[in-house]
Amino acid sequence: METRANYILIGAFTIIGFIGMLLFSLWFARIELDRQFAYYDVRFSSVSGLDNASDVRFSGRGVGQVVDVKLATNGDGTILVRLEVDGDTPVRTDSIATIESQ
């Protein structure tokens, strides 16, 4: 005898399982789709130990990361560092950026 399978039910469970695994992986990776960032370009004379994805700290709290490190185009020997910082970080116009080893 031949058994009959309910293909609609099997397909529905497969789709629900796939969507559930996708949502779980997004939750596990802590993906934030509505997160806002501010970008700052900072010039340094020396960036010893600084590289892409280095932590950016504001008053000791991690608020972002280094996105890009490159030589400045004006030829004065400075290094241009692009920072990606949380949008709600209170950075003022008179803030000073420093590089510290951890």
N, CA, C and O atoms as CSV, one atom per row, in Angstrom:
chain,resi,resn,atom,element,x,y,z
A,1,MET,N,N,0.830,-1.179,0.000
A,1,MET,CA,C,0.000,0.000,0.000
A,1,MET,C,C,0.878,1.248,0.000
A,1,MET,O,O,1.977,1.282,0.554
A,2,GLU,N,N,0.343,2.240,-0.636
A,2,GLU,CA,C,1.078,3.490,-0.765
A,2,GLU,C,C,0.543,4.485,0.261
A,2,GLU,O,O,-0.670,4.633,0.413
A,3,THR,N,N,1.453,5.169,0.967
A,3,THR,CA,C,1.022,6.161,1.960
A,3,THR,C,C,0.878,7.520,1.291
A,3,THR,O,O,1.593,7.843,0.342
A,4,ARG,N,N,-0.045,8.294,1.794
A,4,ARG,CA,C,-0.264,9.632,1.256
A,4,ARG,C,C,0.320,10.648,2.236
A,4,ARG,O,O,0.091,10.560,3.442
A,5,ALA,N,N,1.056,11.586,1.721
A,5,ALA,CA,C,1.624,12.640,2.549
A,5,ALA,C,C,0.865,13.929,2.283
A,5,ALA,O,O,0.457,14.200,1.154
A,6,ASN,N,N,0.684,14.697,3.303
A,6,ASN,CA,C,0.022,15.981,3.164
A,6,ASN,C,C,1.102,17.022,2.848
A,6,ASN,O,O,1.715,17.590,3.752
A,7,TYR,N,N,1.323,17.259,1.559
A,7,TYR,CA,C,2.416,18.118,1.119
A,7,TYR,C,C,2.245,19.569,1.538
A,7,TYR,O,O,3.237,20.262,1.762
A,8,ILE,N,N,1.028,20.037,1.646
A,8,ILE,CA,C,0.787,21.419,2.085
A,8,ILE,C,C,1.216,21.587,3.537
A,8,ILE,O,O,1.853,22.584,3.879
A,9,LEU,N,N,0.880,20.639,4.386
A,9,LEU,CA,C,1.257,20.699,5.792
A,9,LEU,C,C,2.777,20.612,5.958
A,9,LEU,O,O,3.354,21.345,6.761
A,10,ILE,N,N,3.415,19.733,5.215
A,10,ILE,CA,C,4.872,19.597,5.283
A,10,ILE,C,C,5.546,20.883,4.799
A,10,ILE,O,O,6.516,21.337,5.405
A,11,GLY,N,N,5.046,21.464,3.723
A,11,GLY,CA,C,5.601,22.714,3.206
A,11,GLY,C,C,5.439,23.868,4.183
A,11,GLY,O,O,6.349,24.679,4.349
A,12,ALA,N,N,4.263,23.942,4.839
A,12,ALA,CA,C,4.022,25.008,5.816
A,12,ALA,C,C,4.979,24.883,6.996
A,12,ALA,O,O,5.544,25.883,7.441
A,13,PHE,N,N,5.168,23.662,7.512
A,13,PHE,CA,C,6.101,23.469,8.623
A,13,PHE,C,C,7.536,23.791,8.207
A,13,PHE,O,O,8.309,24.317,9.008
A,14,THR,N,N,7.894,23.482,6.966
A,14,THR,CA,C,9.238,23.784,6.481
A,14,THR,C,C,9.461,25.292,6.406
A,14,THR,O,O,10.509,25.785,6.825
A,15,ILE,N,N,8.495,26.016,5.883
A,15,ILE,CA,C,8.618,27.479,5.784
A,15,ILE,C,C,8.644,28.113,7.164
A,15,ILE,O,O,9.452,29.009,7.412
A,16,ILE,N,N,7.782,27.671,8.066
A,16,ILE,CA,C,7.761,28.202,9.433
A,16,ILE,C,C,9.081,27.909,10.135
A,16,ILE,O,O,9.605,28.766,10.847
A,17,GLY,N,N,9.619,26.717,9.945
A,17,GLY,CA,C,10.910,26.372,10.550
A,17,GLY,C,C,12.037,27.216,10.004
A,17,GLY,O,O,12.908,27.641,10.763
A,18,PHE,N,N,12.046,27.472,8.695
A,18,PHE,CA,C,13.081,28.303,8.090
A,18,PHE,C,C,13.006,29.736,8.604
A,18,PHE,O,O,14.032,30.328,8.939
A,19,ILE,N,N,11.799,30.299,8.668
A,19,ILE,CA,C,11.625,31.660,9.184
A,19,ILE,C,C,12.034,31.728,10.654
A,19,ILE,O,O,12.654,32.704,11.078
A,20,GLY,N,N,11.697,30.708,11.427
A,20,GLY,CA,C,12.099,30.674,12.831
A,20,GLY,C,C,13.613,30.632,12.998
A,20,GLY,O,O,14.157,31.321,13.862
A,21,MET,N,N,14.304,29.828,12.178
A,21,MET,CA,C,15.769,29.775,12.259
A,21,MET,C,C,16.389,31.103,11.847
A,21,MET,O,O,17.386,31.524,12.435
A,22,LEU,N,N,15.816,31.771,10.846
A,22,LEU,CA,C,16.318,33.068,10.410
A,22,LEU,C,C,16.154,34.113,11.509
A,22,LEU,O,O,17.089,34.863,11.791
A,23,LEU,N,N,14.984,34.170,12.131
A,23,LEU,CA,C,14.758,35.118,13.222
A,23,LEU,C,C,15.660,34.825,14.421
A,23,LEU,O,O,16.171,35.750,15.053
A,24,PHE,N,N,15.857,33.545,14.734
A,24,PHE,CA,C,16.743,33.194,15.835
A,24,PHE,C,C,18.176,33.626,15.551
A,24,PHE,O,O,18.850,34.145,16.442
A,25,SER,N,N,18.648,33.422,14.332
A,25,SER,CA,C,20.026,33.819,14.015
A,25,SER,C,C,20.182,35.336,14.054
A,25,SER,O,O,21.227,35.825,14.483
A,26,LEU,N,N,19.173,36.098,13.618
A,26,LEU,CA,C,19.235,37.554,13.730
A,26,LEU,C,C,19.232,37.993,15.184
A,26,LEU,O,O,19.971,38.905,15.554
A,27,TRP,N,N,18.425,37.369,16.002
A,27,TRP,CA,C,18.393,37.700,17.426
A,27,TRP,C,C,19.712,37.323,18.084
A,27,TRP,O,O,20.232,38.085,18.900
A,28,PHE,N,N,20.257,36.173,17.749
A,28,PHE,CA,C,21.506,35.704,18.351
A,28,PHE,C,C,22.675,36.604,17.948
A,28,PHE,O,O,23.583,36.820,18.751
A,29,ALA,N,N,22.671,37.124,16.741
A,29,ALA,CA,C,23.738,38.016,16.275
A,29,ALA,C,C,23.524,39.449,16.752
A,29,ALA,O,O,24.375,40.309,16.526
A,30,ARG,N,N,22.410,39.710,17.401
A,30,ARG,CA,C,22.060,41.029,17.923
A,30,ARG,C,C,22.074,42.094,16.827
A,30,ARG,O,O,22.661,43.164,16.990
A,31,ILE,N,N,21.435,41.790,15.735
A,31,ILE,CA,C,21.332,42.718,14.615
A,31,ILE,C,C,20.344,43.822,14.997
A,31,ILE,O,O,19.215,43.555,15.408
A,32,GLU,N,N,20.799,45.064,14.851
A,32,GLU,CA,C,19.935,46.207,15.109
A,32,GLU,C,C,19.758,46.962,13.802
A,32,GLU,O,O,20.681,47.633,13.340
A,33,LEU,N,N,18.592,46.857,13.210
A,33,LEU,CA,C,18.352,47.456,11.905
A,33,LEU,C,C,18.081,48.954,11.983
A,33,LEU,O,O,18.258,49.660,10.990
A,34,ASP,N,N,17.659,49.452,13.137
A,34,ASP,CA,C,17.317,50.861,13.258
A,34,ASP,C,C,18.396,51.678,13.968
A,34,ASP,O,O,18.124,52.795,14.408
A,35,ARG,N,N,19.590,51.156,14.086
A,35,ARG,CA,C,20.671,51.837,14.791
A,35,ARG,C,C,21.234,52.966,13.922
A,35,ARG,O,O,21.487,52.768,12.734
A,36,GLN,N,N,21.429,54.143,14.513
A,36,GLN,CA,C,21.932,55.314,13.800
A,36,GLN,C,C,23.375,55.587,14.207
A,36,GLN,O,O,23.739,55.444,15.374
A,37,PHE,N,N,24.194,55.982,13.232
A,37,PHE,CA,C,25.594,56.283,13.485
A,37,PHE,C,C,25.922,57.696,13.022
A,37,PHE,O,O,25.283,58.249,12.127
A,38,ALA,N,N,26.947,58.261,13.670
A,38,ALA,CA,C,27.535,59.521,13.220
A,38,ALA,C,C,28.972,59.216,12.830
A,38,ALA,O,O,29.642,58.413,13.480
A,39,TYR,N,N,29.440,59.856,11.774
A,39,TYR,CA,C,30.791,59.617,11.280
A,39,TYR,C,C,31.633,60.871,11.478
A,39,TYR,O,O,31.201,61.983,11.177
A,40,TYR,N,N,32.848,60.668,11.992
A,40,TYR,CA,C,33.767,61.766,12.246
A,40,TYR,C,C,35.102,61.461,11.584
A,40,TYR,O,O,35.596,60.336,11.651
A,41,ASP,N,N,35.684,62.475,10.943
A,41,ASP,CA,C,37.021,62.369,10.381
A,41,ASP,C,C,37.980,63.101,11.307
A,41,ASP,O,O,37.811,64.289,11.583
A,42,VAL,N,N,38.993,62.377,11.786
A,42,VAL,CA,C,39.946,62.919,12.754
A,42,VAL,C,C,41.342,62.792,12.169
A,42,VAL,O,O,41.675,61.772,11.567
A,43,ARG,N,N,42.169,63.838,12.345
A,43,ARG,CA,C,43.553,63.812,11.870
A,43,ARG,C,C,44.492,63.579,13.041
A,43,ARG,O,O,44.376,64.214,14.089
A,44,PHE,N,N,45.429,62.650,12.842
A,44,PHE,CA,C,46.452,62.342,13.835
A,44,PHE,C,C,47.815,62.432,13.167
A,44,PHE,O,O,47.939,62.235,11.958
A,45,SER,N,N,48.847,62.733,13.971
A,45,SER,CA,C,50.208,62.725,13.432
A,45,SER,C,C,50.809,61.317,13.501
A,45,SER,O,O,51.690,60.979,12.712
A,46,SER,N,N,50.337,60.505,14.437
A,46,SER,CA,C,50.809,59.129,14.571
A,46,SER,C,C,49.647,58.257,15.035
A,46,SER,O,O,48.892,58.637,15.930
A,47,VAL,N,N,49.514,57.086,14.418
A,47,VAL,CA,C,48.425,56.179,14.777
A,47,VAL,C,C,48.977,54.800,15.117
A,47,VAL,O,O,48.427,53.789,14.680
A,48,SER,N,N,50.022,54.750,15.867
A,48,SER,CA,C,50.651,53.482,16.228
A,48,SER,C,C,49.657,52.586,16.967
A,48,SER,O,O,49.114,52.973,18.002
A,49,GLY,N,N,49.423,51.385,16.428
A,49,GLY,CA,C,48.528,50.419,17.043
A,49,GLY,C,C,47.067,50.574,16.676
A,49,GLY,O,O,46.225,49.821,17.166
A,50,LEU,N,N,46.748,51.536,15.823
A,50,LEU,CA,C,45.359,51.766,15.441
A,50,LEU,C,C,45.093,51.122,14.085
A,50,LEU,O,O,45.902,51.245,13.165
A,51,ASP,N,N,43.966,50.440,13.964
A,51,ASP,CA,C,43.620,49.774,12.711
A,51,ASP,C,C,42.106,49.765,12.553
A,51,ASP,O,O,41.380,50.160,13.466
A,52,ASN,N,N,41.633,49.319,11.406
A,52,ASN,CA,C,40.189,49.200,11.190
A,52,ASN,C,C,39.583,48.294,12.256
A,52,ASN,O,O,40.211,47.327,12.687
A,53,ALA,N,N,38.386,48.604,12.670
A,53,ALA,CA,C,37.614,47.868,13.681
A,53,ALA,C,C,38.180,48.027,15.087
A,53,ALA,O,O,37.795,47.276,15.983
A,54,SER,N,N,39.083,48.983,15.308
A,54,SER,CA,C,39.529,49.282,16.673
A,54,SER,C,C,38.388,49.961,17.416
A,54,SER,O,O,37.569,50.652,16.811
A,55,ASP,N,N,38.338,49.764,18.724
A,55,ASP,CA,C,37.266,50.336,19.539
A,55,ASP,C,C,37.398,51.846,19.652
A,55,ASP,O,O,38.504,52.384,19.707
A,56,VAL,N,N,36.263,52.517,19.688
A,56,VAL,CA,C,36.181,53.941,19.989
A,56,VAL,C,C,35.474,54.053,21.322
A,56,VAL,O,O,34.374,53.529,21.500
A,57,ARG,N,N,36.111,54.739,22.262
A,57,ARG,CA,C,35.548,54.884,23.608
A,57,ARG,C,C,35.280,56.347,23.914
A,57,ARG,O,O,36.047,57.230,23.529
A,58,PHE,N,N,34.181,56.586,24.612
A,58,PHE,CA,C,33.814,57.926,25.067
A,58,PHE,C,C,33.612,57.841,26.568
A,58,PHE,O,O,32.662,57.210,27.032
A,59,SER,N,N,34.490,58.464,27.325
A,59,SER,CA,C,34.482,58.401,28.802
A,59,SER,C,C,34.560,56.957,29.295
A,59,SER,O,O,33.908,56.598,30.276
A,60,GLY,N,N,35.355,56.133,28.619
A,60,GLY,CA,C,35.570,54.761,29.037
A,60,GLY,C,C,34.548,53.765,28.541
A,60,GLY,O,O,34.695,52.566,28.779
A,61,ARG,N,N,33.525,54.223,27.865
A,61,ARG,CA,C,32.459,53.345,27.375
A,61,ARG,C,C,32.599,53.170,25.865
A,61,ARG,O,O,32.784,54.148,25.140
A,62,GLY,N,N,32.513,51.951,25.397
A,62,GLY,CA,C,32.604,51.690,23.971
A,62,GLY,C,C,31.400,52.237,23.228
A,62,GLY,O,O,30.264,51.871,23.526
A,63,VAL,N,N,31.644,53.119,22.253
A,63,VAL,CA,C,30.547,53.746,21.519
A,63,VAL,C,C,30.654,53.574,20.012
A,63,VAL,O,O,29.799,54.064,19.275
A,64,GLY,N,N,31.692,52.884,19.540
A,64,GLY,CA,C,31.818,52.725,18.102
A,64,GLY,C,C,33.106,52.041,17.718
A,64,GLY,O,O,33.732,51.347,18.519
A,65,GLN,N,N,33.492,52.257,16.456
A,65,GLN,CA,C,34.703,51.622,15.954
A,65,GLN,C,C,35.344,52.476,14.868
A,65,GLN,O,O,34.724,53.388,14.321
A,66,VAL,N,N,36.601,52.159,14.571
A,66,VAL,CA,C,37.327,52.825,13.495
A,66,VAL,C,C,36.910,52.176,12.181
A,66,VAL,O,O,36.950,50.952,12.049
A,67,VAL,N,N,36.512,52.988,11.215
A,67,VAL,CA,C,36.047,52.477,9.936
A,67,VAL,C,C,37.164,52.499,8.897
A,67,VAL,O,O,37.279,51.572,8.096
A,68,ASP,N,N,37.988,53.546,8.902
A,68,ASP,CA,C,39.005,53.684,7.865
A,68,ASP,C,C,40.211,54.434,8.419
A,68,ASP,O,O,40.063,55.373,9.200
A,69,VAL,N,N,41.407,54.010,8.006
A,69,VAL,CA,C,42.655,54.678,8.352
A,69,VAL,C,C,43.437,54.862,7.060
A,69,VAL,O,O,43.756,53.887,6.380
A,70,LYS,N,N,43.750,56.125,6.716
A,70,LYS,CA,C,44.486,56.379,5.476
A,70,LYS,C,C,45.290,57.661,5.614
A,70,LYS,O,O,45.047,58.470,6.510
A,71,LEU,N,N,46.252,57.836,4.713
A,71,LEU,CA,C,47.039,59.058,4.677
A,71,LEU,C,C,46.181,60.208,4.178
A,71,LEU,O,O,45.356,60.034,3.281
A,72,ALA,N,N,46.379,61.390,4.764
A,72,ALA,CA,C,45.641,62.568,4.322
A,72,ALA,C,C,46.116,62.971,2.930
A,72,ALA,O,O,47.293,62.821,2.601
A,73,THR,N,N,45.208,63.477,2.128
A,73,THR,CA,C,45.536,63.798,0.737
A,73,THR,C,C,46.265,65.126,0.570
A,73,THR,O,O,46.781,65.412,-0.510
A,74,ASN,N,N,46.316,65.942,1.624
A,74,ASN,CA,C,46.947,67.254,1.474
A,74,ASN,C,C,48.476,67.195,1.564
A,74,ASN,O,O,49.126,68.226,1.387
A,75,GLY,N,N,49.067,66.038,1.830
A,75,GLY,CA,C,50.513,65.871,1.795
A,75,GLY,C,C,51.263,66.409,2.994
A,75,GLY,O,O,52.479,66.585,2.913
A,76,ASP,N,N,50.594,66.680,4.105
A,76,ASP,CA,C,51.295,67.197,5.283
A,76,ASP,C,C,51.750,66.089,6.230
A,76,ASP,O,O,52.271,66.391,7.304
A,77,GLY,N,N,51.572,64.822,5.871
A,77,GLY,CA,C,52.047,63.708,6.686
A,77,GLY,C,C,51.101,63.262,7.779
A,77,GLY,O,O,51.460,62.408,8.590
A,78,THR,N,N,49.905,63.815,7.821
A,78,THR,CA,C,48.945,63.387,8.833
A,78,THR,C,C,48.164,62.182,8.339
A,78,THR,O,O,48.093,61.909,7.141
A,79,ILE,N,N,47.583,61.475,9.286
A,79,ILE,CA,C,46.776,60.298,8.984
A,79,ILE,C,C,45.325,60.651,9.266
A,79,ILE,O,O,45.001,61.192,10.324
A,80,LEU,N,N,44.464,60.344,8.320
A,80,LEU,CA,C,43.036,60.620,8.446
A,80,LEU,C,C,42.336,59.356,8.926
A,80,LEU,O,O,42.427,58.311,8.283
A,81,VAL,N,N,41.641,59.449,10.050
A,81,VAL,CA,C,40.941,58.319,10.651
A,81,VAL,C,C,39.450,58.622,10.639
A,81,VAL,O,O,39.019,59.671,11.118
A,82,ARG,N,N,38.673,57.710,10.097
A,82,ARG,CA,C,37.213,57.864,10.079
A,82,ARG,C,C,36.622,57.007,11.189
A,82,ARG,O,O,36.872,55.804,11.258
A,83,LEU,N,N,35.828,57.643,12.063
A,83,LEU,CA,C,35.218,56.976,13.211
A,83,LEU,C,C,33.722,56.824,12.991
A,83,LEU,O,O,33.059,57.735,12.496
A,84,GLU,N,N,33.202,55.670,13.362
A,84,GLU,CA,C,31.765,55.412,13.347
A,84,GLU,C,C,31.317,55.344,14.805
A,84,GLU,O,O,31.706,54.444,15.549
A,85,VAL,N,N,30.491,56.316,15.196
A,85,VAL,CA,C,30.092,56.464,16.601
A,85,VAL,C,C,28.579,56.405,16.686
A,85,VAL,O,O,27.885,56.883,15.788
A,86,ASP,N,N,28.056,55.817,17.771
A,86,ASP,CA,C,26.609,55.792,17.986
A,86,ASP,C,C,26.037,57.198,17.859
A,86,ASP,O,O,26.642,58.165,18.322
A,87,GLY,N,N,24.888,57.308,17.239
A,87,GLY,CA,C,24.272,58.601,16.992
A,87,GLY,C,C,23.892,59.364,18.244
A,87,GLY,O,O,23.801,60.592,18.211
A,88,ASP,N,N,23.668,58.665,19.353
A,88,ASP,CA,C,23.264,59.345,20.580
A,88,ASP,C,C,24.441,59.708,21.481
A,88,ASP,O,O,24.226,60.110,22.625
A,89,THR,N,N,25.678,59.578,21.000
A,89,THR,CA,C,26.858,59.950,21.780
A,89,THR,C,C,27.008,61.471,21.759
A,89,THR,O,O,27.011,62.073,20.685
A,90,PRO,N,N,27.133,62.100,22.931
A,90,PRO,CA,C,27.176,63.574,22.982
A,90,PRO,C,C,28.563,64.136,22.648
A,90,PRO,O,O,29.264,64.618,23.538
A,91,VAL,N,N,28.957,64.077,21.384
A,91,VAL,CA,C,30.249,64.623,20.959
A,91,VAL,C,C,30.058,66.101,20.645
A,91,VAL,O,O,29.194,66.476,19.854
A,92,ARG,N,N,30.892,66.942,21.290
A,92,ARG,CA,C,30.810,68.392,21.084
A,92,ARG,C,C,31.871,68.830,20.078
A,92,ARG,O,O,32.766,68.058,19.735
A,93,THR,N,N,31.767,70.036,19.623
A,93,THR,CA,C,32.730,70.553,18.645
A,93,THR,C,C,34.107,70.756,19.258
A,93,THR,O,O,35.098,70.763,18.528
A,94,ASP,N,N,34.204,70.921,20.572
A,94,ASP,CA,C,35.507,71.119,21.215
A,94,ASP,C,C,36.063,69.817,21.814
A,94,ASP,O,O,36.990,69.865,22.622
A,95,SER,N,N,35.516,68.665,21.434
A,95,SER,CA,C,36.021,67.380,21.920
A,95,SER,C,C,37.384,67.103,21.317
A,95,SER,O,O,37.667,67.503,20.188
A,96,ILE,N,N,38.229,66.414,22.077
A,96,ILE,CA,C,39.581,66.070,21.637
A,96,ILE,C,C,39.703,64.560,21.571
A,96,ILE,O,O,39.355,63.858,22.520
A,97,ALA,N,N,40.200,64.062,20.443
A,97,ALA,CA,C,40.395,62.615,20.257
A,97,ALA,C,C,41.836,62.269,20.571
A,97,ALA,O,O,42.758,62.964,20.144
A,98,THR,N,N,42.031,61.180,21.328
A,98,THR,CA,C,43.372,60.697,21.647
A,98,THR,C,C,43.429,59.199,21.374
A,98,THR,O,O,42.410,58.511,21.335
A,99,ILE,N,N,44.652,58.720,21.186
A,99,ILE,CA,C,44.880,57.284,20.988
A,99,ILE,C,C,45.574,56.754,22.240
A,99,ILE,O,O,46.607,57.278,22.656
A,100,GLU,N,N,45.005,55.721,22.829
A,100,GLU,CA,C,45.571,55.108,24.025
A,100,GLU,C,C,45.665,53.612,23.819
A,100,GLU,O,O,44.787,53.011,23.199
A,101,SER,N,N,46.717,53.007,24.331
A,101,SER,CA,C,46.839,51.555,24.230
A,101,SER,C,C,46.021,50.908,25.333
A,101,SER,O,O,45.833,51.475,26.409
A,102,GLN,N,N,45.539,49.702,25.040
A,102,GLN,CA,C,44.734,48.985,26.036
A,102,GLN,C,C,45.480,47.798,26.537
A,102,GLN,O,O,44.973,47.062,27.383
